[in-house]
Amino acid sequence: MMNTWLERNPTLRAVGLFTALCLITALLAWLIRPLILHIVFAVSWYILLHPVTARLVHWGFTPNAAVGLVLLGLLILSVLSGALFLPLVLEQLSQLQTNLPNMLDQGQQWLDQVSQRFSQQFGLPLSVEVLSKPLVDWASGGSKNALLQVSNMALTLVSLALIVPLLAYFLLRDYRSLRNHVMQWVPNSQFELAWLIYYRVAHQLQDYVRGVLVQSGIMALITTTGFAFFGIEMAVLLGLLTGLLNIIPYLGPILAMIPPCLIVIGSGADPSLALAAIGVILFAQLVDNTVVVPAFIANVADLHPLVVILGVAIFGHFFGFIGMVLAIPALFSAKILFSGLVQGMQYRQNPV
């Protein structure tokens, strides 16, 4: 009776199968969460470098030679970029660590002045101490534990440097054979549907990753140039942070406005520089929304803004920053999977 009822409800069968696949995926993600960052970097490398390796193979290189040559070129480029920018970024990080206590004091004084002016202007008492104390305590604790955090970061970078190239090498060399092997597990009756879902997810994921990486790079370049033009301290560090935060949809640009404002206020510089920093980020967003997004990302995700915000919040709660980054590709992949399952189940029942 139950089987007959399920056979008459293809949408319900699709919901059940989709739920089971989501639970299995969530369990796997939870089990391998220490390696999620490595896998994300390796997959990103694969998406970026696969067209190049495919072109080299087309020109007559063996797969091993093509992959090795591409990874060697990327390694050389990374070393040169690190030699140029890494010392500057480390110097600015050290400067931030040294000046953080003074910045916190300056920021607290500025907040006190704002509260006094507000009270005098509107005749209402405003105490910012309750609001600022958690932030000050968190930042102070962060400065005391900075050495431990830097050590953990160094270990993470070493781990990424060792594991990511290895994963990327095997993905570039063996991904197709691995994919075909996995597809052999799919029953013949579902093979066409599985291949169609895979193609849609893979194509959309590749477009999204390439677009986001280009978008973040352009945002980092524009904001770094703008911060340096206005004489804002730690321009390179702030620009890189802005480009990184821009990966988080909607919330990222807002979060990116906080660090430069805190540095300007905490360093005792002219407060108008905080407005200049916000203006730089808004200008970068204008370029992003009018030029970059239409050219690289438009219509890739096709998700409602409310779904995006909730997805970012939920993924961020369980997986931290990397969860916020993965929220959008996970959501549109789930959307493609669910719609494909529904269409497939309905077609099986009424193959017209």
Backbone hydrogen bonds, N-H to C=O, Kabsch-Sander energy under -0.5 kcal/mol:
donor,donor_aa,acceptor,acceptor_aa,energy
5,W,1,M,-2.3
6,L,2,M,-2.4
7,E,3,N,-2.3
8,R,4,T,-1.2
9,N,6,L,-1.3
13,R,9,N,-1.9
14,A,10,P,-2.4
15,V,11,T,-2.3
16,G,12,L,-2.3
17,L,13,R,-2.5
18,F,14,A,-2.7
19,T,15,V,-2.6
20,A,16,G,-2.2
21,L,17,L,-2.4
22,C,18,F,-2.4
23,L,19,T,-2.4
24,I,20,A,-2.3
25,T,21,L,-2.4
26,A,22,C,-2.8
27,L,23,L,-2.3
28,L,24,I,-2.4
29,A,25,T,-2.6
30,W,26,A,-2.2
31,L,27,L,-2.2
32,I,28,L,-2.2
33,R,30,W,-0.8
35,L,32,I,-2.2
36,I,33,R,-1.0
39,I,35,L,-2.5
40,V,36,I,-2.8
41,F,37,L,-2.2
42,A,38,H,-2.4
43,V,39,I,-2.9
44,S,40,V,-2.3
45,W,41,F,-2.5
46,Y,42,A,-2.4
47,I,43,V,-2.7
48,L,44,S,-2.3
49,L,45,W,-2.7
50,H,46,Y,-2.4
53,T,49,L,-2.4
54,A,50,H,-2.8
55,R,51,P,-1.8
56,L,52,V,-2.2
57,V,53,T,-2.5
58,H,54,A,-2.0
59,W,55,R,-1.4
60,G,57,V,-1.4
61,F,56,L,-2.2
66,A,62,T,-2.9
67,V,63,P,-2.6
68,G,64,N,-2.6
69,L,65,A,-2.6
70,V,66,A,-2.3
71,L,67,V,-2.6
72,L,68,G,-2.2
73,G,69,L,-2.2
74,L,70,V,-2.4
75,L,71,L,-2.5
76,I,72,L,-2.5
77,L,73,G,-2.3
78,S,74,L,-2.5
79,V,75,L,-2.5
80,L,76,I,-2.4
81,S,77,L,-2.5
82,G,78,S,-2.8
83,A,79,V,-2.5
84,L,80,L,-1.6
85,F,81,S,-2.8
86,L,82,G,-1.8
89,V,85,F,-2.5
90,L,86,L,-2.9
91,E,87,P,-2.2
92,Q,88,L,-2.1
93,L,89,V,-2.2
94,S,90,L,-2.5
95,Q,91,E,-2.3
96,L,92,Q,-2.3
97,Q,93,L,-2.4
98,T,94,S,-2.4
99,N,95,Q,-2.5
100,L,96,L,-1.1
103,M,99,N,-2.6
104,L,100,L,-2.4
105,D,101,P,-1.9
106,Q,102,N,-2.6
107,G,103,M,-2.8
108,Q,104,L,-2.3
109,Q,105,D,-2.3
110,W,106,Q,-2.3
111,L,107,G,-2.2
112,D,108,Q,-2.1
113,Q,109,Q,-2.2
114,V,110,W,-2.2
115,S,111,L,-2.4
116,Q,112,D,-2.2
117,R,113,Q,-2.4
118,F,114,V,-2.3
119,S,115,S,-2.2
120,Q,116,Q,-2.5
121,Q,117,R,-2.4
122,F,118,F,-2.5
123,G,119,S,-1.7
124,L,118,F,-0.5
128,V,126,L,-0.6
132,S,128,V,-3.1
133,K,129,E,-2.3
135,L,131,L,-0.6
136,V,132,S,-2.8
137,D,133,K,-3.0
138,W,134,P,-2.4
139,A,135,L,-2.6
140,S,136,V,-2.8
141,G,137,D,-2.6
142,G,138,W,-2.2
143,S,139,A,-2.1
144,K,140,S,-2.0
145,N,141,G,-1.8
146,A,143,S,-1.0
149,Q,145,N,-2.4
150,V,146,A,-3.0
151,S,147,L,-2.2
152,N,148,L,-2.5
153,M,149,Q,-2.5
154,A,150,V,-2.5
155,L,151,S,-2.3
156,T,152,N,-2.3
157,L,153,M,-2.6
158,V,154,A,-2.3
159,S,155,L,-2.5
160,L,156,T,-2.7
161,A,157,L,-2.7
162,L,158,V,-1.6
163,I,159,S,-2.6
164,V,160,L,-2.0
166,L,162,L,-0.5
167,L,163,I,-2.6
168,A,164,V,-3.1
169,Y,165,P,-2.3
170,F,166,L,-2.0
171,L,167,L,-2.3
172,L,168,A,-2.7
173,R,169,Y,-2.0
174,D,170,F,-3.0
175,Y,171,L,-1.7
178,L,174,D,-2.4
179,R,175,Y,-3.0
180,N,176,R,-2.6
181,H,177,S,-2.1
182,V,178,L,-2.2
183,M,179,R,-2.2
184,Q,180,N,-1.1
185,W,182,V,-1.6
186,V,183,M,-1.3
190,Q,187,P,-1.4
191,F,187,P,-0.7
191,F,188,N,-0.7
192,E,188,N,-0.5
194,A,190,Q,-2.7
195,W,191,F,-2.5
196,L,192,E,-2.1
197,I,193,L,-2.4
198,Y,194,A,-2.6
199,Y,195,W,-2.6
200,R,196,L,-2.1
201,V,197,I,-2.6
202,A,198,Y,-3.0
203,H,199,Y,-2.5
204,Q,200,R,-2.3
205,L,201,V,-2.7
206,Q,202,A,-2.4
207,D,203,H,-2.0
208,Y,204,Q,-2.3
209,V,205,L,-2.7
210,R,206,Q,-2.2
211,G,207,D,-2.1
212,V,208,Y,-2.9
213,L,209,V,-2.4
214,V,210,R,-2.1
215,Q,211,G,-2.6
216,S,212,V,-2.9
217,G,213,L,-2.1
218,I,214,V,-2.3
219,M,215,Q,-2.3
220,A,216,S,-2.5
221,L,217,G,-2.1
222,I,218,I,-2.6
223,T,219,M,-2.5
224,T,220,A,-2.2
225,T,221,L,-2.1
226,G,222,I,-2.4
227,F,223,T,-3.0
228,A,224,T,-2.3
229,F,225,T,-2.1
230,F,226,G,-1.8
231,G,228,A,-0.9
232,I,227,F,-2.6
235,A,232,I,-0.5
238,L,234,M,-2.6
239,G,235,A,-2.5
240,L,236,V,-2.5
241,L,237,L,-2.1
242,T,238,L,-2.3
243,G,239,G,-2.3
244,L,240,L,-2.1
245,L,241,L,-2.8
246,N,242,T,-1.6
247,I,244,L,-1.3
248,I,245,L,-1.7
251,L,249,P,-3.3
252,G,248,I,-1.4
254,I,250,Y,-0.6
255,L,251,L,-2.5
256,A,252,G,-2.2
257,M,253,P,-0.6
257,M,254,I,-1.0
258,I,255,L,-1.2
261,C,257,M,-1.2
262,L,258,I,-2.5
263,I,259,P,-2.4
264,V,260,P,-2.5
265,I,261,C,-2.5
266,G,262,L,-2.9
267,S,263,I,-1.7
268,G,265,I,-1.1
269,A,264,V,-1.5
273,L,270,D,-2.4
274,A,271,P,-1.4
275,L,271,P,-0.9
276,A,272,S,-2.0
277,A,273,L,-2.6
278,I,274,A,-2.2
279,G,275,L,-2.5
280,V,276,A,-2.2
281,I,277,A,-2.0
282,L,278,I,-2.6
283,F,279,G,-2.5
284,A,280,V,-2.5
285,Q,281,I,-2.3
286,L,282,L,-2.1
287,V,283,F,-2.4
288,D,284,A,-2.5
289,N,285,Q,-2.9
290,T,286,L,-1.9
291,V,287,V,-2.3
292,V,287,V,-1.4
293,V,288,D,-3.5
295,A,291,V,-1.4
296,F,292,V,-2.5
297,I,292,V,-0.5
297,I,293,V,-1.9
298,A,293,V,-2.8
300,V,297,I,-2.1
308,V,304,H,-2.1
309,I,305,P,-2.6
310,L,306,L,-2.4
311,G,307,V,-2.5
312,V,308,V,-2.7
313,A,309,I,-2.3
314,I,310,L,-2.6
315,F,311,G,-2.8
316,G,312,V,-2.3
317,H,313,A,-1.7
318,F,314,I,-1.7
319,F,315,F,-2.8
320,G,316,G,-1.8
322,I,319,F,-0.6
323,G,319,F,-0.6
324,M,320,G,-1.5
325,V,321,F,-1.8
326,L,322,I,-1.9
327,A,323,G,-1.0
328,I,324,M,-0.5
330,A,326,L,-2.2
331,L,327,A,-2.4
332,F,328,I,-2.6
333,S,329,P,-1.8
334,A,330,A,-2.1
335,K,331,L,-2.2
336,I,332,F,-2.3
337,L,333,S,-2.6
338,F,334,A,-2.7
339,S,335,K,-2.4
340,G,336,I,-2.3
341,L,337,L,-2.4
342,V,338,F,-2.5
343,Q,339,S,-2.3
344,G,340,G,-2.4
345,M,341,L,-2.7
346,Q,342,V,-2.4
347,Y,343,Q,-2.3
348,R,344,G,-2.1
349,Q,345,M,-1.5
350,N,346,Q,-2.4
352,V,350,N,-2.5
